[in-house]
Amino acid sequence: MPDFDKKTEEQSIMLANRLTKRSKHLRKWAKRTNVFCYRLYDRDIPEIPILIDLFEDEEEEKYLVIALYERPYEKPEAEEELWFTQMKKTASAVLNIPYNNIFGKIRRRQKGENQYEKDINTKNTQKIIVREQGQRFKLNLNEYLDTGLFFDHRPLRLMIRNECKKKNVLNLYSYTGSFSVYAATGKARSVCSVDLSNKYLSWAKENFILNGITTGFSENKVGDKMFGEDTADSDSSNTLPEYLPGSKYAFINGDGIDFLYEARRQKKEWDIIILDPPTFSNSKKMNNTLDINRDWSNLITLCLRCLVSEGKLYFSTNSRRLIFNETEIKVPIGHTIDITDISASTIPEDFRNSKIHRCWLITYH
C-alpha cells in the first residue's frame, strides 16, 4: 500500500475516534440546552485540518458542513481531493449521516468580503430551518462559506435576549440578524439592524417572520445626508420608505460608520448596542475600507455617543491582532466608562478554540 494511502487510513481512524468521543459528549449538551446545530470538530488533530459543523433541521434530518483549511504548503490537487473525500466518508459513517447530506468547502485566508461571496460552483442550494435556544433560523448550507449563523456567539445572543426587555437595541453589521431576532424575542422595545447588504437584511427579516414576528417593520438606506435619502445601490431595485424613528423593527441598508455619524446628528440613542464587525471589508458600497485592527477605537467612540446613560456596548472581534487599549477610546466629556472582558463567558461548549473571538462589555455612565 502506498505511503499516502496508509497515512490517509491512519488519519481516518484518528478522526473517527475523535468524532465518536465529541459526538457522545455534545449530544447530551445540545439536548439539555435546546441547540440543534453546533461545532463537532475544528482542527482538534493538527494533521487533520478540517472543521465539521452538524445541523439538524425541524424534520430531524441531519447534515454536515465540512471545511478544509487551506494548508500552509502546496499539495497536489488530486491528492488533496482524495484525502478530503475520505475524511467526509469517515464522518458520514461515524455519525450515520448520508454522504449526500455532507457539504464540503475550502476555508482560504480571507480578504475583504470573500467569506460572503457565493460559491460559483454550487448547482443546488440546500436551505434548512434550524432551532437554537428557542429561536428558529433559515440557513443556507452550501452557497456561501458561512451558513448564516455564527455558532460562537450563541452565549452572547442568549445574554442579549435575557437583558433587553423594554430596551432599544442597535445591531451593527447585523448580517442575517441573529442578534436582532434574539433581542426581538426577548421583548426589546425596538430593534434596529444595520448592514451593507440588502440580501442579508432580507434574510434577517425572514428570520424575524420564522419566529412569529410579522409586523412593525420599516426599511431604509443610510446615505451621505439622511437615513431617508435613496442612494444608488446595485443590490437594491426599489426606493425604500423613509426611516421611521418609532418603528419597532428597522432594517437599515448602509455602512456602520456612516450610520453612527448620522444617528448622532439626529440625536438617536440606544440602551444596548451590539458591535461585531468583520475584521476587514473593502466593499464598493463603502467610502473607505474597514480594518478593525485600525478602526476599532473610532467605532467604539462613535457607539458611545449613541448610548443612553447606563447603556451597554458589546464589542466583539475575531481578530487576534487587535490590541485593545482603553486609552485609545475617546469618552465624551462628562462621562465615564467601565470595561469588562467577558470573552471567557461568551465561548460556547462546542468550541475547543477559546480564542475564536474576544468580547468586551462597555458600560457608559
C-alpha positions in Angstrom: 0.0 0.0 0.0 1.5 3.4 -0.9 2.5 5.7 1.9 -0.2 8.2 1.1 -2.9 5.6 1.4 -1.5 4.3 4.6 -1.3 7.8 6.1 -4.8 8.6 5.0 -6.1 5.4 6.5 -4.4 6.2 9.8 -5.8 9.7 9.9 -9.2 8.4 9.0 -9.1 6.2 12.1 -7.9 9.1 14.3 -10.8 11.3 13.0 -13.3 8.5 13.6 -12.2 8.1 17.2 -12.3 11.8 17.9 -15.7 12.3 16.3 -17.1 9.4 18.3 -15.9 10.9 21.6 -17.0 14.5 20.8 -20.4 13.4 19.4 -21.2 11.5 22.6 -20.4 14.5 24.8 -22.1 17.2 22.7 -25.3 15.3 22.0 -26.1 15.4 25.7 -25.2 19.0 26.0 -27.2 20.0 22.9 -30.3 18.3 24.1 -30.0 19.9 27.5 -29.6 23.4 26.0 -32.0 23.1 23.2 -29.4 23.5 20.4 -29.7 21.7 17.1 -26.6 23.0 15.3 -23.1 23.0 16.7 -19.4 22.5 16.0 -18.1 19.0 16.3 -14.5 19.3 15.3 -12.1 22.2 14.5 -8.5 21.1 13.8 -8.6 19.1 17.0 -5.9 16.9 15.4 -3.2 19.1 13.7 -2.7 16.5 10.9 -6.4 16.7 10.0 -7.0 20.5 9.3 -10.8 20.5 8.8 -13.8 22.0 10.5 -17.0 20.0 11.0 -20.4 21.6 11.8 -23.5 19.5 12.5 -27.1 20.7 11.6 -30.4 19.1 12.4 -33.4 20.6 10.7 -37.0 20.6 12.0 -37.7 17.4 10.3 -34.9 15.8 12.2 -32.8 15.4 9.1 -29.1 15.8 9.8 -26.4 17.5 7.7 -22.7 18.2 8.0 -20.7 21.1 6.6 -17.1 20.1 6.4 -14.5 22.8 5.6 -10.9 22.1 4.7 -8.5 24.8 5.9 -6.0 25.9 3.3 -2.7 24.3 4.0 0.5 26.4 4.5 2.2 24.3 1.9 1.5 23.1 -1.6 -0.2 19.7 -2.0 -1.3 18.1 -5.4 -4.9 19.0 -6.0 -5.9 15.4 -6.9 -4.2 14.1 -3.8 -5.9 16.6 -1.6 -9.3 15.9 -3.1 -8.9 12.1 -2.5 -7.9 12.8 1.1 -10.8 15.2 1.7 -13.3 12.7 0.2 -12.0 10.1 2.6 -12.4 12.4 5.6 -16.0 13.2 4.6 -16.8 9.4 4.2 -15.4 8.8 7.6 -17.6 11.5 9.2 -20.6 10.1 7.3 -20.0 6.6 8.6 -19.3 7.5 12.2 -22.1 10.0 12.6 -24.6 7.9 10.5 -25.3 10.9 8.2 -25.9 10.2 4.4 -23.0 11.3 2.3 -25.3 13.3 0.1 -26.1 15.4 3.2 -22.4 16.5 3.6 -21.2 19.7 2.0 -17.5 20.3 1.6 -15.9 23.8 1.5 -12.4 25.3 1.4 -11.6 27.9 4.0 -8.9 30.1 2.5 -7.3 33.1 4.1 -9.9 35.7 3.7 -9.6 39.2 2.3 -12.3 41.7 2.0 -15.8 40.3 1.7 -14.9 36.9 0.2 -16.5 35.0 3.1 -19.9 36.3 1.9 -19.5 35.7 -1.8 -21.4 32.9 -3.5 -19.7 29.6 -4.5 -20.0 29.8 -8.3 -19.6 26.0 -8.4 -22.8 25.4 -6.4 -25.5 23.9 -8.5 -28.2 23.1 -5.9 -29.0 25.2 -2.9 -29.6 23.4 0.4 -31.6 25.6 2.7 -32.9 24.4 6.0 -34.5 25.7 9.2 -32.8 25.0 12.5 -33.6 25.7 16.1 -31.3 27.3 18.7 -32.3 28.0 22.3 -35.9 28.6 21.3 -35.3 30.6 18.2 -35.6 29.5 14.5 -33.2 30.4 11.7 -33.1 29.8 8.0 -29.6 28.6 6.9 -28.0 28.1 3.6 -25.6 25.2 3.9 -23.7 25.3 0.6 -23.9 28.6 -1.3 -21.6 30.6 0.9 -18.6 29.9 3.1 -20.7 30.7 6.1 -24.2 29.3 6.6 -26.0 32.4 8.1 -25.4 31.7 11.8 -22.2 32.1 13.7 -22.2 29.4 16.4 -19.5 31.1 18.6 -21.9 33.9 19.5 -24.6 31.7 20.9 -23.9 32.5 24.6 -23.8 36.3 23.8 -27.1 36.1 21.9 -28.7 34.5 25.0 -27.3 37.3 27.2 -28.8 39.9 24.9 -32.2 38.1 24.9 -32.2 37.9 28.7 -31.5 41.6 29.4 -33.1 43.5 26.5 -36.7 43.6 27.8 -38.2 47.1 27.1 -34.8 48.3 25.8 -33.9 49.9 22.5 -31.3 47.7 20.7 -29.0 48.6 17.9 -27.3 45.7 16.0 -24.5 47.0 13.7 -23.0 44.8 11.0 -26.1 42.7 11.6 -25.5 40.0 8.8 -28.6 37.7 8.9 -30.0 39.3 12.1 -29.5 36.5 14.7 -28.7 39.0 17.5 -31.7 41.1 16.3 -34.0 38.0 16.5 -32.9 37.2 20.0 -33.5 40.8 21.0 -37.0 40.8 19.5 -38.0 37.6 21.1 -36.6 39.0 24.4 -39.3 41.7 24.1 -37.0 44.6 23.3 -38.8 47.9 22.9 -37.2 48.3 19.4 -34.5 46.6 17.4 -32.5 48.4 14.6 -30.4 46.2 12.3 -27.8 47.8 10.1 -25.9 46.1 7.2 -24.4 46.9 3.9 -26.2 44.1 2.1 -29.9 44.2 1.3 -29.7 40.5 0.7 -28.7 39.8 4.3 -31.3 42.3 5.6 -34.0 40.5 3.7 -32.7 37.2 5.2 -32.8 38.8 8.7 -36.5 39.8 8.0 -37.2 36.2 7.1 -35.7 35.1 10.4 -38.0 37.5 12.2 -41.0 36.1 10.4 -39.9 32.5 11.2 -40.1 33.5 14.9 -43.6 34.8 14.6 -42.7 38.5 14.3 -44.6 39.7 11.2 -45.4 43.4 11.9 -43.6 46.6 12.9 -41.0 46.6 10.1 -39.5 49.6 8.4 -36.7 49.7 5.8 -34.3 52.3 4.7 -30.9 53.1 3.4 -28.4 55.4 5.1 -27.0 57.9 2.6 -24.5 60.6 3.0 -27.1 63.0 4.3 -30.2 61.4 5.7 -31.4 57.9 6.6 -34.3 58.5 4.3 -32.3 59.5 1.2 -32.3 57.0 -1.6 -28.8 56.3 -3.0 -27.6 54.3 -5.9 -27.1 50.7 -4.8 -26.7 47.7 -7.2 -28.2 45.5 -4.5 -31.5 47.5 -4.5 -34.2 47.6 -7.1 -36.7 49.9 -5.5 -37.0 53.0 -3.4 -37.3 52.2 0.3 -39.5 54.3 2.6 -38.1 56.9 4.9 -36.7 55.7 8.2 -39.4 55.9 10.9 -38.0 56.7 14.3 -40.9 55.0 16.0 -40.6 51.7 14.1 -40.3 48.7 16.3 -38.0 46.8 13.9 -35.9 48.8 11.5 -33.7 47.4 8.8 -31.1 49.9 7.6 -29.1 49.4 4.4 -25.8 51.2 4.9 -22.3 51.4 6.3 -22.0 51.1 10.1 -19.7 54.2 10.5 -21.9 56.3 8.2 -24.9 55.2 10.2 -23.4 56.1 13.5 -22.4 59.6 12.3 -26.0 60.2 11.1 -27.6 58.7 14.2 -25.5 61.1 16.3 -26.6 64.1 14.1 -30.2 63.1 14.6 -29.6 62.6 18.4 -30.7 59.0 18.4 -29.7 56.8 21.3 -30.0 53.1 22.3 -29.8 51.2 25.5 -27.8 48.3 24.0 -25.5 48.3 21.0 -24.0 45.2 19.5 -20.8 45.8 17.6 -19.5 42.7 15.9 -17.8 44.0 12.7 -15.9 42.0 10.1 -12.1 42.1 10.5 -11.7 43.7 7.1 -14.0 44.9 4.4 -13.4 46.7 1.1 -16.9 46.7 -0.2 -17.6 49.1 -3.1 -20.5 50.4 -1.2 -18.2 52.0 1.4 -16.4 55.3 1.1 -13.3 53.7 2.8 -12.1 50.3 3.8 -12.8 48.9 7.2 -9.9 47.5 9.1 -10.9 46.6 12.6 -7.3 46.5 13.8 -7.1 50.1 12.9 -10.6 51.4 13.3 -11.9 49.6 16.5 -11.4 52.6 18.8 -13.1 55.0 16.5 -16.1 52.6 16.1 -16.4 52.3 19.9 -16.1 56.0 20.3 -18.9 56.6 17.8 -21.1 54.0 19.5 -20.6 55.6 22.9 -22.0 58.9 21.5 -25.2 56.9 20.6 -25.7 55.2 24.0 -28.1 56.4 26.8 -26.7 56.9 30.2 -26.0 53.5 31.8 -26.3 52.0 28.3 -24.2 48.9 27.3 -22.0 48.3 24.3 -21.0 44.8 23.4 -17.9 44.8 21.2 -16.6 41.5 19.8 -13.9 40.7 17.3 -12.4 37.6 15.7 -9.1 39.4 15.1 -6.2 38.1 17.1 -4.0 41.0 16.0 -6.2 43.7 17.5 -4.5 45.4 20.5 -7.2 46.6 22.9 -6.0 49.7 24.7 -8.8 51.6 26.5 -6.8 54.8 26.5 -7.5 55.0 22.7 -11.2 55.3 23.3 -12.4 58.9 23.4 -15.1 59.1 26.0 -17.4 62.1 25.7 -16.7 64.9 28.1 -18.6 64.5 31.4 -19.0 60.7 31.0 -17.1 57.6 32.1 -17.0 54.0 31.0 -16.5 50.6 32.7 -14.8 47.9 30.6 -15.1 44.2 31.3 -13.5 41.5 29.3 -16.3 38.9 29.1 -14.7 36.7 26.5 -14.5 33.6 28.6 -18.2 33.6 29.4 -19.1 34.0 25.7 -17.3 30.9 24.3 -19.8 28.0 23.9 -19.3 24.4 25.0 -18.8 23.2 21.4 -15.8 25.4 20.8 -12.5 23.9 21.9 -10.8 27.0 20.4 -11.2 29.5 23.3 -9.6 32.2 21.1 -12.4 32.1 18.4 -13.3 35.6 19.5 -12.8 38.2 22.1 -15.6 40.2 23.7 -15.9 43.3 25.9 -18.8 44.8 27.8 -18.5 48.6 27.9 -21.0 50.4 30.2 -21.5 54.1 29.6 -22.0 56.4 32.6 
